[in-house]
Amino acid sequence: MAKRILLQYHIWEREYMILDILKQQLEKYDVIVEYGDYMDMGKCLEFCPDIIVTHPIRTNTDTCILSTMKLATGAVLIPMTVEGYYDLDNLQNVLRMVGTDPCPADLIDYFIMWGEKNRNIEGLQLLAFNKLHSLEQIKVFGYIPYEKDKILEYSKATDCYDGYLKWKNNFERIIVCVTGFIFAENTIDNLRMEKTFTSNEGSEAYNKEVEYYERLIEFQKKYRDQYVNDIIQLARQCSNIGVAVKLHPVEIKLLRQNKLVYYEKLRGYNNILLVDTPFPLSVILNDAELLVHYGSTTSLEAYIFGVPTLLRSADGYLTGNKNMYLYTDEVCIYDFNTFAEKIKNGIAFQVDKKMEDVLFDSFNWRKDAPYHPSEQIAEFLNNDLHAKRVNIKELLKNEFVIENYMRGVRTCIYKSLLQALLHADFKQAKKYFKYIFRLLDGICTVGIDLKEFFVRRISRRAI
């Protein structure tokens, strides 16, 4: 029987390309692959996976949902890193990526990460929070979006590719400007809900975090205005230059939800292409002579393509430590004339040891070395992997799973089981019986052991 693998996403606009390319590699092994939102219990139970590849387990909600999925299906559970480069030497950042809410030690079977430094630093925190038994559970393969040949091949099959080619052929030169001003659209309440703060609420450290983000939100609004208005002014002055403005995946998601209208001002210029769909940046980098950014990790991807990068620097609250920013050259966000001059004159690409060290430490990438993470991950997932068993009594006792949530899932399964029986779909019925038995292991509801009840009813029908 073919192995069934569920590839779950957290933010589709950010992860779709990774999952699509991984799916293509997995299907070479005749594996059955499906996508699903990590919170979509119905999709998971309908598909009945042998392996669930999901996003890192950071919150109590993640733990509750994924524990129930694993308990019901018996699947191997494998979180996979979705974010790229960040300051690994900053403990607060590491904790934010790992998540400080607890989860059962047997929930995670394996963990896929991009680079060895992530494995060593994040892995120690995962062990400290009892989320892993051993660092051996973490497997390092590299970062699929930096797999240059696969990305370019994949991009040619996307719906936006022909439109992009038609646009870029109108210009002598192409530059790309990336955006990512997520905090400009955020609030402290949203950050609190998203578990952004790592300190205990009410503590001095917590109050400092809140103050930092309040100032960051205000700063990013002003910075974004200057950054985008400079793009418009440049486009007006340089009609021979095509400026592709690539939105951050989260901004694209907000745009689709009608929660972001700021970038609409860019649509009125023929030589500005607003990339507001999940279109791979690699395609544009393959044509571009320069990447303009705000301290973005896309500078690493540009380096792989041999494209120089220009940082719009500023004194203030950006998204991290400026020492972490990677770039070929920089110009102050408040100095448009120098910015335009550098664009017009061009910036030469330079070999950068710091860039190459980061690419190796965090993404397992080396210049001139074979780089095929998608193939390696697919080969790993096709191996004979084993799941550690989670216990329903322990999950409920330790409040990893909320009883009301478990009861709701069981109710949905009863309905699906009844529907399958009414349609004489015994294959489906058998699947849902298995779920019920696993989710009722030792649990009694309203004084009736439903597991025993169903066994008796089945026995009578068989007789």
C-alpha positions as CSV (number, residue, x, y, z in Angstrom):
1,M,0.0,0.0,0.0
2,A,1.3,3.4,-1.0
3,K,2.6,5.7,1.8
4,R,0.4,8.7,2.5
5,I,2.0,12.0,3.5
6,L,0.2,15.1,4.6
7,L,2.1,18.3,4.0
8,Q,0.7,21.0,6.3
9,Y,1.2,24.7,5.9
10,H,0.9,27.6,8.3
11,I,1.0,30.5,5.8
12,W,0.4,29.1,2.3
13,E,1.8,32.2,0.5
14,R,5.1,31.6,2.3
15,E,5.3,27.8,2.1
16,Y,3.5,26.8,-1.1
17,M,6.7,26.6,-3.2
18,I,8.5,24.5,-0.7
19,L,5.6,22.1,-0.4
20,D,5.0,22.0,-4.2
21,I,8.6,21.1,-5.0
22,L,8.7,18.6,-2.2
23,K,5.5,17.0,-3.4
24,Q,7.0,16.6,-6.9
25,Q,10.0,14.8,-5.5
26,L,7.9,12.5,-3.2
27,E,5.6,11.5,-6.1
28,K,8.7,9.9,-7.8
29,Y,8.5,7.3,-5.0
30,D,4.7,6.7,-5.8
31,V,3.9,8.4,-2.5
32,I,0.4,9.8,-2.1
33,V,0.7,13.5,-1.1
34,E,-1.9,16.0,0.1
35,Y,-1.8,19.5,1.4
36,G,-3.7,20.8,4.5
37,D,-3.8,23.7,6.9
38,Y,-2.2,22.6,10.2
39,M,-5.4,23.4,12.0
40,D,-7.7,21.5,9.6
41,M,-8.6,18.3,11.6
42,G,-11.3,17.3,9.1
43,K,-8.8,17.3,6.2
44,C,-6.3,15.3,8.2
45,L,-8.8,12.6,9.3
46,E,-10.2,12.4,5.8
47,F,-6.8,11.8,4.2
48,C,-5.6,9.4,7.0
49,P,-1.8,10.1,6.7
50,D,1.1,7.8,7.6
51,I,3.3,10.9,8.0
52,I,2.4,14.5,8.9
53,V,4.9,17.2,8.0
54,T,3.9,20.3,9.8
55,H,5.2,23.6,11.0
56,P,7.1,24.0,14.3
57,I,5.0,23.4,17.4
58,R,5.1,26.6,19.4
59,T,1.8,27.2,21.2
60,N,-0.7,25.3,23.3
61,T,-3.1,25.4,20.4
62,D,-0.5,23.8,18.1
63,T,0.0,21.1,20.7
64,C,-3.7,20.4,21.2
65,I,-4.5,20.1,17.5
66,L,-1.4,18.1,16.4
67,S,-1.6,15.8,19.5
68,T,-5.2,14.9,18.6
69,M,-4.2,14.3,14.9
70,K,-1.3,12.1,15.9
71,L,-3.4,10.2,18.4
72,A,-6.2,9.5,15.9
73,T,-4.1,8.6,12.9
74,G,-1.0,7.1,14.5
75,A,1.0,9.1,12.0
76,V,4.7,10.0,12.3
77,L,4.8,13.7,13.2
78,I,7.6,15.8,11.7
79,P,7.8,19.6,12.2
80,M,9.7,21.4,9.5
81,T,11.3,24.8,9.8
82,V,9.5,27.5,7.7
83,E,11.4,30.7,8.5
84,G,14.9,31.5,7.2
85,Y,17.8,33.4,8.6
86,Y,17.5,35.2,11.9
87,D,19.9,36.1,14.8
88,L,20.6,32.7,16.3
89,D,22.8,34.3,19.0
90,N,19.8,36.2,20.4
91,L,18.1,33.9,22.9
92,Q,14.8,35.8,22.7
93,N,14.6,35.2,18.9
94,V,15.5,31.5,19.4
95,L,12.8,31.1,22.0
96,R,10.3,32.8,19.7
97,M,11.1,30.3,16.9
98,V,11.1,27.2,19.2
99,G,8.0,28.2,21.3
100,T,8.0,28.3,25.1
101,D,4.6,26.5,25.5
102,P,5.1,22.9,26.5
103,C,4.2,19.8,24.4
104,P,4.4,16.1,25.1
105,A,7.9,14.7,24.7
106,D,6.6,11.9,22.4
107,L,4.6,14.2,20.1
108,I,7.6,15.1,17.8
109,D,9.1,12.1,16.1
110,Y,11.6,13.9,13.8
111,F,12.4,17.5,13.0
112,I,13.5,18.9,9.7
113,M,15.8,22.0,9.8
114,W,17.7,23.8,7.1
115,G,21.2,24.3,8.7
116,E,23.5,22.8,11.3
117,K,23.7,26.0,13.4
118,N,19.9,26.0,13.7
119,R,20.0,22.3,14.7
120,N,22.6,22.9,17.4
121,I,21.1,26.1,18.9
122,E,17.3,25.5,18.4
123,G,17.8,21.8,19.3
124,L,19.2,22.6,22.7
125,Q,16.2,24.7,23.5
126,L,13.8,22.0,22.2
127,L,15.6,19.6,24.6
128,A,15.4,22.1,27.4
129,F,11.6,22.4,27.0
130,N,11.3,18.6,26.8
131,K,10.0,18.7,23.2
132,L,12.6,16.3,22.0
133,H,14.4,13.3,23.5
134,S,17.6,13.7,21.4
135,L,19.3,16.0,18.9
136,E,19.4,12.9,16.6
137,Q,15.7,13.5,15.9
138,I,16.7,16.6,14.0
139,K,17.6,16.1,10.4
140,V,19.4,18.8,8.3
141,F,19.0,18.9,4.5
142,G,19.2,22.6,3.4
143,Y,16.6,25.1,2.2
144,I,14.4,24.2,-0.8
145,P,13.9,27.9,-2.0
146,Y,17.7,28.1,-2.5
147,E,17.7,25.1,-4.8
148,K,18.3,27.3,-7.8
149,D,17.7,24.9,-10.7
150,K,14.5,23.4,-9.2
151,I,13.1,26.8,-8.4
152,L,13.6,28.2,-11.9
153,E,12.1,25.0,-13.4
154,Y,9.1,25.2,-11.1
155,S,8.6,28.9,-11.7
156,K,8.1,28.4,-15.5
157,A,5.0,26.4,-14.8
158,T,3.3,29.1,-12.7
159,D,0.4,31.2,-13.9
160,C,2.2,34.5,-13.5
161,Y,5.3,33.5,-15.5
162,D,4.2,34.6,-19.0
163,G,2.8,37.9,-17.6
164,Y,6.1,38.6,-15.9
165,L,8.1,37.9,-19.1
166,K,5.9,40.2,-21.1
167,W,6.4,43.1,-18.6
168,K,10.2,42.7,-18.1
169,N,10.9,42.7,-21.9
170,N,9.8,46.3,-22.1
171,F,12.8,47.5,-20.1
172,E,16.6,47.7,-20.6
173,R,17.3,47.1,-16.9
174,I,15.4,45.3,-14.1
175,I,15.8,45.8,-10.3
176,V,13.7,44.3,-7.6
177,C,12.6,45.9,-4.3
178,V,11.3,43.7,-1.6
179,T,8.9,44.8,1.1
180,G,8.1,43.2,4.5
181,F,6.8,45.8,6.8
182,I,4.6,43.4,8.8
183,F,4.6,45.4,12.0
184,A,3.3,48.5,10.2
185,E,-0.1,46.7,9.9
186,N,0.0,45.1,13.4
187,T,-1.2,46.0,16.9
188,I,0.0,45.0,20.4
189,D,-3.2,43.0,20.9
190,N,-2.4,40.9,17.8
191,L,1.1,40.4,18.9
192,R,-0.1,39.2,22.3
193,M,-2.5,36.7,20.6
194,E,0.3,35.5,18.4
195,K,2.5,34.7,21.4
196,T,5.1,37.2,20.2
197,F,6.1,38.2,23.8
198,T,8.4,35.7,25.5
199,S,8.4,37.2,29.0
200,N,5.8,36.7,31.7
201,E,3.0,39.1,31.4
202,G,3.2,41.9,34.0
203,S,7.0,41.5,34.5
204,E,9.4,44.3,33.8
205,A,10.9,42.4,30.9
206,Y,7.4,42.0,29.4
207,N,6.7,45.7,29.7
208,K,10.0,46.4,27.9
209,E,8.9,44.0,25.1
210,V,5.6,45.8,24.7
211,E,7.3,49.2,24.6
212,Y,9.8,48.0,22.0
213,Y,7.0,46.7,19.7
214,E,5.0,49.9,20.2
215,R,7.9,51.9,18.9
216,L,8.6,49.4,16.2
217,I,5.1,49.6,14.8
218,E,5.3,53.4,14.7
219,F,8.7,53.4,13.1
220,Q,7.8,50.9,10.4
221,K,4.9,53.0,9.3
222,K,7.1,56.0,8.7
223,Y,9.9,53.9,7.2
224,R,7.5,52.1,4.8
225,D,6.2,55.5,3.6
226,Q,9.7,56.7,2.8
227,Y,10.7,53.4,1.2
228,V,7.7,53.1,-1.1
229,N,7.6,56.8,-2.0
230,D,11.3,56.5,-3.1
231,I,10.3,53.6,-5.4
232,I,7.6,55.8,-7.0
233,Q,10.0,58.7,-7.4
234,L,12.7,56.5,-8.9
235,A,10.2,55.0,-11.4
236,R,9.2,58.5,-12.5
237,Q,12.8,59.5,-13.1
238,C,14.0,56.3,-14.8
239,S,11.4,55.1,-17.3
240,N,14.0,52.6,-18.8
241,I,14.3,50.7,-15.5
242,G,11.7,48.1,-14.6
243,V,11.1,48.0,-10.9
244,A,9.6,44.8,-9.6
245,V,8.2,45.3,-6.1
246,K,7.9,41.9,-4.4
247,L,5.6,41.8,-1.4
248,H,6.3,39.7,1.7
249,P,4.2,36.5,1.9
250,V,2.4,37.8,5.0
251,E,1.6,41.1,3.2
252,I,0.2,39.0,0.2
253,K,-2.0,37.1,2.6
254,L,-3.3,40.4,4.2
255,L,-3.9,41.8,0.8
256,R,-6.0,38.8,-0.2
257,Q,-8.0,39.2,3.0
258,N,-8.7,42.9,2.2
259,K,-6.7,43.9,5.3
260,L,-4.0,45.8,3.3
261,V,-4.5,48.5,0.8
262,Y,-1.3,50.5,1.2
263,Y,0.5,49.2,-1.9
264,E,-2.3,50.0,-4.3
265,K,-0.6,53.3,-4.9
266,L,2.1,51.4,-6.9
267,R,-0.3,50.1,-9.6
268,G,-0.4,53.4,-11.6
269,Y,3.1,53.1,-13.0
270,N,3.9,51.1,-16.2
271,N,7.5,50.4,-15.1
272,I,6.5,49.2,-11.6
273,L,5.4,45.6,-11.4
274,L,3.6,44.9,-8.1
275,V,4.2,41.2,-7.3
276,D,1.3,40.6,-5.0
277,T,0.9,36.9,-5.7
278,P,3.0,34.0,-4.5
279,F,5.5,34.3,-7.5
280,P,9.0,33.0,-6.8
281,L,11.5,35.8,-6.2
282,S,14.2,33.6,-7.9
283,V,12.6,34.3,-11.3
284,I,13.1,38.0,-11.0
285,L,16.6,37.7,-9.4
286,N,17.6,35.6,-12.5
287,D,17.0,38.8,-14.6
288,A,17.7,41.6,-12.1
289,E,20.9,43.5,-11.7
290,L,20.1,44.7,-8.1
291,L,18.0,43.9,-5.1
292,V,16.9,46.7,-2.9
293,H,15.8,45.7,0.6
294,Y,15.2,46.8,4.2
295,G,17.3,44.3,6.0
296,S,15.6,41.3,4.4
297,T,16.9,37.7,4.3
298,T,16.2,37.8,0.5
299,S,19.7,39.2,0.3
300,L,21.0,35.7,0.8
301,E,18.9,34.4,-2.2
302,A,20.3,37.3,-4.2
303,Y,23.8,36.3,-3.4
304,I,23.2,32.8,-4.7
305,F,22.1,34.4,-8.0
306,G,25.2,36.7,-8.1
307,V,23.0,39.8,-7.6
308,P,24.3,42.7,-5.5
309,T,22.1,44.1,-2.8
310,L,21.4,47.7,-1.5
311,L,20.2,48.2,2.0
312,R,18.0,51.3,2.8
313,S,19.5,51.8,6.2
314,A,18.0,53.9,9.0
315,D,18.6,54.6,12.7
316,G,15.6,53.2,14.4
317,Y,13.6,50.1,15.2
318,L,13.8,47.8,12.2
319,T,13.1,44.1,12.6
320,G,16.4,43.1,14.2
321,N,20.0,43.8,14.9
322,K,21.6,45.8,12.1
323,N,24.7,43.7,12.5
324,M,22.7,40.8,11.2
325,Y,21.9,42.6,7.9
326,L,23.6,41.4,4.8
327,Y,24.2,43.7,1.8
328,T,26.7,44.8,-0.8
329,D,26.1,48.5,-0.3
330,E,23.8,50.8,1.7
331,V,22.2,54.2,1.5
332,C,20.2,56.1,4.2
333,I,16.4,55.8,3.8
334,Y,16.3,59.7,4.0
335,D,18.7,60.2,1.1
336,F,16.8,59.8,-2.1
337,N,19.4,61.5,-4.3
338,T,22.2,59.1,-3.4
339,F,19.8,56.2,-3.7
340,A,18.8,57.2,-7.3
341,E,22.5,57.9,-8.2
342,K,23.5,54.4,-7.1
343,I,20.7,52.8,-9.0
344,K,21.6,54.8,-12.2
345,N,25.3,54.0,-12.0
346,G,24.9,50.4,-10.9
347,I,26.5,48.4,-8.1
348,A,29.0,45.6,-8.7
349,F,28.5,42.2,-7.1
350,Q,31.2,41.2,-4.5
351,V,32.2,37.9,-3.0
352,D,31.2,38.1,0.7
353,K,32.6,35.6,3.3
354,K,30.0,36.7,5.8
355,M,27.2,35.9,3.4
356,E,28.7,32.5,2.6
357,D,29.2,31.6,6.2
358,V,25.5,32.4,6.9
359,L,24.4,30.4,3.9
360,F,26.3,27.4,5.2
361,D,25.5,27.7,8.9
362,S,21.8,28.3,8.5
363,F,21.0,26.7,5.1
364,N,23.7,24.1,4.5
365,W,24.6,25.8,1.2
366,R,28.1,26.0,-0.2
367,K,29.2,27.7,-3.4
368,D,29.9,25.2,-6.2
369,A,28.8,22.2,-4.1
370,P,25.8,20.0,-5.1
371,Y,22.6,21.3,-3.4
372,H,19.5,19.1,-3.6
373,P,17.5,19.4,-0.3
374,S,14.2,18.6,-1.9
375,E,15.5,15.2,-3.1
376,Q,17.1,14.5,0.2
377,I,14.0,15.3,2.2
378,A,11.8,13.2,-0.1
379,E,14.3,10.3,0.2
380,F,14.2,10.6,4.0
381,L,10.4,10.7,4.2
382,N,10.2,7.6,2.0
383,N,12.3,5.7,4.5
384,D,10.8,3.4,7.2
385,L,10.0,6.0,9.8
386,H,8.5,5.1,13.2
387,A,6.1,7.1,15.4
388,K,6.3,7.3,19.2
389,R,3.0,6.6,20.8
390,V,1.1,9.4,22.6
391,N,-1.3,8.4,25.4
392,I,-4.7,10.0,25.6
393,K,-4.9,9.8,29.4
394,E,-1.6,11.6,29.7
395,L,-2.6,14.2,27.1
396,L,-5.8,15.1,29.0
397,K,-4.2,14.8,32.5
398,N,-1.4,17.3,31.6
399,E,-3.9,19.5,29.7
400,F,-2.0,19.1,26.4
401,V,-5.4,18.4,24.9
402,I,-8.5,20.2,26.0
403,E,-11.4,17.8,26.8
404,N,-14.0,20.0,25.1
405,Y,-11.9,20.0,21.9
406,M,-11.5,16.2,22.1
407,R,-15.2,15.8,22.6
408,G,-15.9,17.9,19.5
409,V,-13.5,15.9,17.4
410,R,-15.2,12.7,18.5
411,T,-18.6,14.0,17.7
412,C,-17.4,14.9,14.1
413,I,-16.0,11.3,13.8
414,Y,-19.3,9.8,14.9
415,K,-21.1,11.7,12.2
416,S,-18.6,10.7,9.5
417,L,-18.9,7.1,10.7
418,L,-22.7,7.1,10.6
419,Q,-22.6,8.7,7.1
420,A,-20.2,6.0,5.9
421,L,-22.4,3.2,7.3
422,L,-25.6,4.7,5.7
423,H,-23.8,4.7,2.3
424,A,-22.4,1.2,2.9
425,D,-18.9,2.6,2.5
426,F,-17.2,0.0,4.8
427,K,-13.7,1.1,3.9
428,Q,-14.5,4.6,5.2
429,A,-16.4,3.2,8.2
430,K,-13.4,1.0,9.2
431,K,-11.1,4.1,9.1
432,Y,-13.4,6.1,11.4
433,F,-13.9,3.1,13.7
434,K,-10.1,3.1,14.2
435,Y,-10.2,6.8,15.1
436,I,-12.9,6.3,17.6
437,F,-11.1,3.4,19.3
438,R,-7.9,5.5,19.6
439,L,-9.7,8.6,20.9
440,L,-11.7,6.6,23.4
441,D,-8.9,4.5,24.8
442,G,-9.8,4.3,28.5
443,I,-12.2,7.3,28.2
444,C,-15.9,7.0,29.3
445,T,-18.5,9.4,28.1
446,V,-21.8,9.9,30.1
447,G,-21.2,6.6,31.8
448,I,-21.0,4.5,28.7
449,D,-17.8,3.0,27.3
450,L,-18.5,3.8,23.7
451,K,-15.6,1.7,22.5
452,E,-17.2,-1.3,24.1
453,F,-20.6,-0.2,22.8
454,F,-19.5,-0.1,19.2
455,V,-17.7,-3.5,19.5
456,R,-20.9,-5.1,20.8
457,R,-23.0,-3.6,18.0
458,I,-20.6,-4.7,15.3
459,S,-20.5,-8.2,16.8
460,R,-24.3,-8.4,16.7
461,R,-24.4,-7.3,13.1
462,A,-21.8,-9.9,12.2
463,I,-23.8,-12.7,13.8
